[in-house]
Amino acid sequence: MLTQKHTYGIFFFTALAVLFPAIIENPKIVVANLFCMLALRRIISLQSDKNDEKKILDASLWIFVASFFYFWSLWFFVALYLALIIKPITYFRYYLIPVIAGLAVFLMATAYTTITKDSFVWIPGWVEAPNFDFSVYQAPKTILVILLILGIIVLTAFNRVWQIKSIPKKDRPNYLLIVQVLVVAFLTCFFSPHKTTAELLFLAVPSAIILSGYVEKLSNQWLTELILWIFILTPIVFIFV
């Protein structure tokens, strides 16, 4: 279990999503995030050693579908292969499944464009060059909010790694995998072809999991309430001030 049966995960995800109002104008990023969430669900479940081939295939297909809405969603294949590497029992054929899934997607996309556009050339329209212009993040309010939230997330992520020895061995792979997924999500944002802050939505899911896991284990009630109030008030201040 990545989190206990609390609503902290939903709360943190909602609070983080509200911080990025630009997502309203970027529905493709929202859709890509949805498919990446579905892929992440299958990736995390790989540790159970049941229906592994199906899970890998499902995750691969979800990531490829997400890439048609946001090309750099392909970074999530790094998370998939990391999950395979840390998996206790794995086979070489597992590493080939994403390649086979990619070939299947290529053939289907080629067939679709050939039928609908009378052309089999679609890859140039799919690939998006990264944009490293971060001027949209230079607004003082945006910088302050991002530094505050990322500071909390980084601290809780380090705490997650620090506390690894207290976690049962069977839960350790996924426990660390979420931190690795957070890094993958950051790379997905960093390579965004259009910087609008909406791309930061990719950080919401792994961040929400890490934050909820941290808060659930806190014995200090006032610190728990402080973190919750920060995530309640920050979106309000960000939007209305």
Secondary structure as GFF3:
##gff-version 3
##sequence-region A 1 241
A	DSSP	alpha_helix	8	18	.	.	.	ID=ss1
A	DSSP	three_ten_helix	21	25	.	.	.	ID=ss2
A	DSSP	alpha_helix	27	44	.	.	.	ID=ss3
A	DSSP	three_ten_helix	45	48	.	.	.	ID=ss4
A	DSSP	alpha_helix	52	67	.	.	.	ID=ss5
A	DSSP	three_ten_helix	71	75	.	.	.	ID=ss6
A	DSSP	alpha_helix	76	86	.	.	.	ID=ss7
A	DSSP	alpha_helix	92	117	.	.	.	ID=ss8
A	DSSP	alpha_helix	123	126	.	.	.	ID=ss9
A	DSSP	three_ten_helix	135	137	.	.	.	ID=ss10
A	DSSP	alpha_helix	140	162	.	.	.	ID=ss11
A	DSSP	three_ten_helix	163	166	.	.	.	ID=ss12
A	DSSP	three_ten_helix	169	171	.	.	.	ID=ss13
A	DSSP	alpha_helix	172	190	.	.	.	ID=ss14
A	DSSP	three_ten_helix	198	203	.	.	.	ID=ss15
A	DSSP	alpha_helix	204	216	.	.	.	ID=ss16
A	DSSP	alpha_helix	221	240	.	.	.	ID=ss17
###
